[in-house]
Amino acid sequence: MNMNKRRLARENCLQSLYETDVAHFDADSIIESFSRLESSKDSTLFEFYKELFSSTVNNMEEIDGVIESVSKNWEIERMPAVDRAILRMAVCEMMILASAPVAVVIDEAIELAKKFSTDKSGKFVNGVLDNVARHHKLVK
């Protein structure tokens, strides 16, 4: 699957995680509503989206623990919701799915933060994910 499709899947996953977190929508109903969108007609995009979203939701407690263990002075609940969703998704992709190089996952997360969050979010996301990668020896 090319990078643009993966990025679109990540953007959709970010939106879905945000809806789960902020609006408390049920994960299954979010997947169901996403499956009706035009972009879900691409089966490889939809499968990657579904795997990333489901894995993140199903491993949320473990993922939040990883994020909080490397986030100095930042409790997960205090983080902006968009940044929190980006971090959760990226940690899942780096540690659970491990389907893309860590550097690519971090770069994609930074781009999402720059596009959907604040001016400072890119640096914040980069710092946290860099700490996760080093602390868990995900980079050589």
PyRosetta script that sets phi, psi and omega in degrees:
from pyrosetta import init, pose_from_sequence

init()
pose = pose_from_sequence("MNMNKRRLARENCLQSLYETDVAHFDADSIIESFSRLESSKDSTLFEFYKELFSSTVNNMEEIDGVIESVSKNWEIERMPAVDRAILRMAVCEMMILASAPVAVVIDEAIELAKKFSTDKSGKFVNGVLDNVARHHKLVK")
pose.set_psi(1, 133.3)
pose.set_omega(1, -177.5)
pose.set_phi(2, -74.1)
pose.set_psi(2, 166.5)
pose.set_omega(2, -174.0)
pose.set_phi(3, -62.7)
pose.set_psi(3, -36.6)
pose.set_omega(3, -179.1)
pose.set_phi(4, -63.9)
pose.set_psi(4, -38.1)
pose.set_omega(4, 178.0)
pose.set_phi(5, -68.1)
pose.set_psi(5, -41.5)
pose.set_omega(5, 177.9)
pose.set_phi(6, -63.6)
pose.set_psi(6, -39.9)
pose.set_omega(6, 179.0)
pose.set_phi(7, -64.3)
pose.set_psi(7, -42.8)
pose.set_omega(7, 177.8)
pose.set_phi(8, -61.4)
pose.set_psi(8, -42.8)
pose.set_omega(8, 177.7)
pose.set_phi(9, -61.8)
pose.set_psi(9, -40.9)
pose.set_omega(9, 178.1)
pose.set_phi(10, -65.3)
pose.set_psi(10, -41.0)
pose.set_omega(10, 178.1)
pose.set_phi(11, -61.3)
pose.set_psi(11, -42.7)
pose.set_omega(11, 177.8)
pose.set_phi(12, -65.8)
pose.set_psi(12, -38.6)
pose.set_omega(12, 178.1)
pose.set_phi(13, -65.6)
pose.set_psi(13, -42.7)
pose.set_omega(13, 177.1)
pose.set_phi(14, -56.8)
pose.set_psi(14, -47.5)
pose.set_omega(14, 179.0)
pose.set_phi(15, -60.6)
pose.set_psi(15, -43.2)
pose.set_omega(15, -179.4)
pose.set_phi(16, -66.1)
pose.set_psi(16, -41.5)
pose.set_omega(16, 178.2)
pose.set_phi(17, -65.0)
pose.set_psi(17, -38.2)
pose.set_omega(17, 177.5)
pose.set_phi(18, -62.0)
pose.set_psi(18, -45.3)
pose.set_omega(18, 179.0)
pose.set_phi(19, -62.8)
pose.set_psi(19, -38.5)
pose.set_omega(19, 178.2)
pose.set_phi(20, -65.0)
pose.set_psi(20, -43.3)
pose.set_omega(20, -175.1)
pose.set_phi(21, -74.3)
pose.set_psi(21, -51.2)
pose.set_omega(21, -171.8)
pose.set_phi(22, -85.5)
pose.set_psi(22, -45.7)
pose.set_omega(22, -177.1)
pose.set_phi(23, -93.8)
pose.set_psi(23, -6.4)
pose.set_omega(23, 179.3)
pose.set_phi(24, 58.5)
pose.set_psi(24, 36.7)
pose.set_omega(24, 174.9)
pose.set_phi(25, -72.9)
pose.set_psi(25, 149.7)
pose.set_omega(25, 178.3)
pose.set_phi(26, -71.8)
pose.set_psi(26, 134.7)
pose.set_omega(26, -176.6)
pose.set_phi(27, -58.1)
pose.set_psi(27, -42.4)
pose.set_omega(27, -179.1)
pose.set_phi(28, -63.2)
pose.set_psi(28, -39.9)
pose.set_omega(28, 179.8)
pose.set_phi(29, -70.5)
pose.set_psi(29, -30.1)
pose.set_omega(29, 176.2)
pose.set_phi(30, -67.2)
pose.set_psi(30, -45.3)
pose.set_omega(30, 177.8)
pose.set_phi(31, -61.1)
pose.set_psi(31, -42.8)
pose.set_omega(31, 179.2)
pose.set_phi(32, -59.6)
pose.set_psi(32, -46.5)
pose.set_omega(32, -179.5)
pose.set_phi(33, -69.3)
pose.set_psi(33, -34.8)
pose.set_omega(33, 177.0)
pose.set_phi(34, -65.4)
pose.set_psi(34, -35.5)
pose.set_omega(34, -177.7)
pose.set_phi(35, -62.6)
pose.set_psi(35, -18.3)
pose.set_omega(35, 179.0)
pose.set_phi(36, -88.0)
pose.set_psi(36, -9.3)
pose.set_omega(36, -179.6)
pose.set_phi(37, -76.2)
pose.set_psi(37, 156.7)
pose.set_omega(37, -179.1)
pose.set_phi(38, -58.9)
pose.set_psi(38, -42.0)
pose.set_omega(38, -176.3)
pose.set_phi(39, -65.1)
pose.set_psi(39, -21.5)
pose.set_omega(39, -179.9)
pose.set_phi(40, -76.0)
pose.set_psi(40, -9.5)
pose.set_omega(40, 178.3)
pose.set_phi(41, -66.3)
pose.set_psi(41, -23.1)
pose.set_omega(41, 174.8)
pose.set_phi(42, -81.0)
pose.set_psi(42, 107.5)
pose.set_omega(42, -171.6)
pose.set_phi(43, -64.3)
pose.set_psi(43, -35.9)
pose.set_omega(43, -179.8)
pose.set_phi(44, -68.3)
pose.set_psi(44, -38.6)
pose.set_omega(44, 177.0)
pose.set_phi(45, -64.3)
pose.set_psi(45, -47.3)
pose.set_omega(45, -177.5)
pose.set_phi(46, -63.8)
pose.set_psi(46, -41.8)
pose.set_omega(46, -179.1)
pose.set_phi(47, -65.3)
pose.set_psi(47, -41.9)
pose.set_omega(47, 177.9)
pose.set_phi(48, -64.7)
pose.set_psi(48, -45.9)
pose.set_omega(48, 176.9)
pose.set_phi(49, -55.0)
pose.set_psi(49, -51.1)
pose.set_omega(49, -175.5)
pose.set_phi(50, -63.2)
pose.set_psi(50, -42.7)
pose.set_omega(50, 179.4)
pose.set_phi(51, -64.8)
pose.set_psi(51, -44.6)
pose.set_omega(51, -178.9)
pose.set_phi(52, -66.6)
pose.set_psi(52, -45.9)
pose.set_omega(52, -179.4)
pose.set_phi(53, -64.7)
pose.set_psi(53, -51.0)
pose.set_omega(53, -178.2)
pose.set_phi(54, -61.8)
pose.set_psi(54, -43.7)
pose.set_omega(54, -180.0)
pose.set_phi(55, -63.6)
pose.set_psi(55, -38.9)
pose.set_omega(55, 178.9)
pose.set_phi(56, -66.1)
pose.set_psi(56, -48.2)
pose.set_omega(56, -179.4)
pose.set_phi(57, -62.9)
pose.set_psi(57, -43.8)
pose.set_omega(57, -176.2)
pose.set_phi(58, -71.7)
pose.set_psi(58, -19.1)
pose.set_omega(58, -178.4)
pose.set_phi(59, -117.1)
pose.set_psi(59, 21.9)
pose.set_omega(59, -172.6)
pose.set_phi(60, -55.7)
pose.set_psi(60, -43.9)
pose.set_omega(60, -177.2)
pose.set_phi(61, -62.7)
pose.set_psi(61, -46.3)
pose.set_omega(61, 178.7)
pose.set_phi(62, -63.6)
pose.set_psi(62, -44.3)
pose.set_omega(62, -179.5)
pose.set_phi(63, -62.7)
pose.set_psi(63, -45.6)
pose.set_omega(63, 178.4)
pose.set_phi(64, -61.0)
pose.set_psi(64, -37.8)
pose.set_omega(64, 177.2)
pose.set_phi(65, -62.2)
pose.set_psi(65, -41.7)
pose.set_omega(65, 177.8)
pose.set_phi(66, -63.0)
pose.set_psi(66, -46.5)
pose.set_omega(66, -178.7)
pose.set_phi(67, -62.7)
pose.set_psi(67, -48.1)
pose.set_omega(67, -178.4)
pose.set_phi(68, -65.7)
pose.set_psi(68, -30.0)
pose.set_omega(68, -178.9)
pose.set_phi(69, -67.1)
pose.set_psi(69, -22.3)
pose.set_omega(69, -179.4)
pose.set_phi(70, -113.9)
pose.set_psi(70, -2.2)
pose.set_omega(70, -178.0)
pose.set_phi(71, -96.0)
pose.set_psi(71, 101.4)
pose.set_omega(71, -178.7)
pose.set_phi(72, -70.3)
pose.set_psi(72, 126.0)
pose.set_omega(72, 176.6)
pose.set_phi(73, 62.7)
pose.set_psi(73, 20.9)
pose.set_omega(73, 179.7)
pose.set_phi(74, -129.3)
pose.set_psi(74, 108.8)
pose.set_omega(74, 171.2)
pose.set_phi(75, -80.9)
pose.set_psi(75, 146.2)
pose.set_omega(75, -175.1)
pose.set_phi(76, -57.4)
pose.set_psi(76, -35.5)
pose.set_omega(76, -178.6)
pose.set_phi(77, -68.7)
pose.set_psi(77, -24.1)
pose.set_omega(77, -178.6)
pose.set_phi(78, -84.9)
pose.set_psi(78, -13.7)
pose.set_omega(78, -179.9)
pose.set_phi(79, -71.8)
pose.set_psi(79, 147.2)
pose.set_omega(79, 174.0)
pose.set_phi(80, -57.3)
pose.set_psi(80, 141.9)
pose.set_omega(80, -173.9)
pose.set_phi(81, -57.5)
pose.set_psi(81, -39.0)
pose.set_omega(81, -179.9)
pose.set_phi(82, -66.7)
pose.set_psi(82, -45.3)
pose.set_omega(82, 179.0)
pose.set_phi(83, -61.8)
pose.set_psi(83, -41.8)
pose.set_omega(83, 179.4)
pose.set_phi(84, -60.0)
pose.set_psi(84, -44.7)
pose.set_omega(84, 179.4)
pose.set_phi(85, -64.6)
pose.set_psi(85, -41.7)
pose.set_omega(85, 178.9)
pose.set_phi(86, -62.7)
pose.set_psi(86, -46.2)
pose.set_omega(86, -179.4)
pose.set_phi(87, -63.0)
pose.set_psi(87, -44.4)
pose.set_omega(87, 180.0)
pose.set_phi(88, -59.9)
pose.set_psi(88, -46.6)
pose.set_omega(88, -178.6)
pose.set_phi(89, -63.4)
pose.set_psi(89, -44.8)
pose.set_omega(89, -177.8)
pose.set_phi(90, -66.6)
pose.set_psi(90, -42.0)
pose.set_omega(90, 178.0)
pose.set_phi(91, -62.7)
pose.set_psi(91, -41.0)
pose.set_omega(91, 177.1)
pose.set_phi(92, -60.8)
pose.set_psi(92, -46.2)
pose.set_omega(92, -177.8)
pose.set_phi(93, -66.5)
pose.set_psi(93, -35.9)
pose.set_omega(93, -179.1)
pose.set_phi(94, -74.9)
pose.set_psi(94, -42.2)
pose.set_omega(94, -169.3)
pose.set_phi(95, -101.4)
pose.set_psi(95, -29.7)
pose.set_omega(95, -175.2)
pose.set_phi(96, -102.9)
pose.set_psi(96, -52.5)
pose.set_omega(96, -179.7)
pose.set_phi(97, -77.9)
pose.set_psi(97, -42.0)
pose.set_omega(97, -179.3)
pose.set_phi(98, 47.2)
pose.set_psi(98, 42.5)
pose.set_omega(98, -176.5)
pose.set_phi(99, -99.1)
pose.set_psi(99, -3.4)
pose.set_omega(99, 178.8)
pose.set_phi(100, -141.0)
pose.set_psi(100, 154.0)
pose.set_omega(100, 177.5)
pose.set_phi(101, -58.6)
pose.set_psi(101, 142.4)
pose.set_omega(101, -178.1)
pose.set_phi(102, -54.0)
pose.set_psi(102, -43.2)
pose.set_omega(102, -179.1)
pose.set_phi(103, -60.9)
pose.set_psi(103, -37.4)
pose.set_omega(103, 178.6)
pose.set_phi(104, -67.0)
pose.set_psi(104, -44.5)
pose.set_omega(104, 179.8)
pose.set_phi(105, -60.7)
pose.set_psi(105, -44.7)
pose.set_omega(105, 179.6)
pose.set_phi(106, -63.6)
pose.set_psi(106, -45.7)
pose.set_omega(106, 178.6)
pose.set_phi(107, -59.5)
pose.set_psi(107, -43.6)
pose.set_omega(107, 179.3)
pose.set_phi(108, -63.2)
pose.set_psi(108, -40.8)
pose.set_omega(108, 179.4)
pose.set_phi(109, -64.0)
pose.set_psi(109, -41.1)
pose.set_omega(109, 178.2)
pose.set_phi(110, -62.2)
pose.set_psi(110, -44.4)
pose.set_omega(110, 179.3)
pose.set_phi(111, -62.0)
pose.set_psi(111, -41.6)
pose.set_omega(111, 177.4)
pose.set_phi(112, -63.2)
pose.set_psi(112, -41.1)
pose.set_omega(112, 179.5)
pose.set_phi(113, -63.7)
pose.set_psi(113, -42.8)
pose.set_omega(113, 179.1)
pose.set_phi(114, -64.7)
pose.set_psi(114, -36.6)
pose.set_omega(114, -176.3)
pose.set_phi(115, -78.2)
pose.set_psi(115, -39.5)
pose.set_omega(115, -170.0)
pose.set_phi(116, -111.9)
pose.set_psi(116, -6.4)
pose.set_omega(116, -176.3)
pose.set_phi(117, -126.6)
pose.set_psi(117, -151.8)
pose.set_omega(117, -173.5)
pose.set_phi(118, -85.8)
pose.set_psi(118, 172.7)
pose.set_omega(118, 178.4)
pose.set_phi(119, -59.6)
pose.set_psi(119, -34.2)
pose.set_omega(119, -176.4)
pose.set_phi(120, -88.2)
pose.set_psi(120, -9.7)
pose.set_omega(120, -174.6)
pose.set_phi(121, -64.3)
pose.set_psi(121, -36.6)
pose.set_omega(121, 179.4)
pose.set_phi(122, -57.7)
pose.set_psi(122, -46.5)
pose.set_omega(122, 179.8)
pose.set_phi(123, -67.5)
pose.set_psi(123, -40.7)
pose.set_omega(123, 179.4)
pose.set_phi(124, -61.9)
pose.set_psi(124, -50.5)
pose.set_omega(124, 179.7)
pose.set_phi(125, -60.4)
pose.set_psi(125, -43.5)
pose.set_omega(125, 178.7)
pose.set_phi(126, -59.4)
pose.set_psi(126, -46.2)
pose.set_omega(126, -178.4)
pose.set_phi(127, -62.5)
pose.set_psi(127, -46.0)
pose.set_omega(127, -179.0)
pose.set_phi(128, -65.0)
pose.set_psi(128, -47.7)
pose.set_omega(128, -177.1)
pose.set_phi(129, -68.0)
pose.set_psi(129, -34.9)
pose.set_omega(129, 175.1)
pose.set_phi(130, -60.7)
pose.set_psi(130, -44.1)
pose.set_omega(130, 177.7)
pose.set_phi(131, -63.6)
pose.set_psi(131, -40.7)
pose.set_omega(131, 177.5)
pose.set_phi(132, -60.5)
pose.set_psi(132, -48.4)
pose.set_omega(132, -177.3)
pose.set_phi(133, -61.3)
pose.set_psi(133, -42.9)
pose.set_omega(133, -179.6)
pose.set_phi(134, -72.5)
pose.set_psi(134, -45.3)
pose.set_omega(134, -177.3)
pose.set_phi(135, -62.5)
pose.set_psi(135, -35.7)
pose.set_omega(135, -177.9)
pose.set_phi(136, -101.8)
pose.set_psi(136, 13.1)
pose.set_omega(136, 174.9)
pose.set_phi(137, 52.7)
pose.set_psi(137, 45.7)
pose.set_omega(137, 179.3)
pose.set_phi(138, -87.4)
pose.set_psi(138, -12.5)
pose.set_omega(138, 177.7)
pose.set_phi(139, -116.5)
pose.set_psi(139, 146.8)
pose.set_omega(139, -177.8)
pose.set_phi(140, -82.1)
pose.dump_pdb("model.pdb")
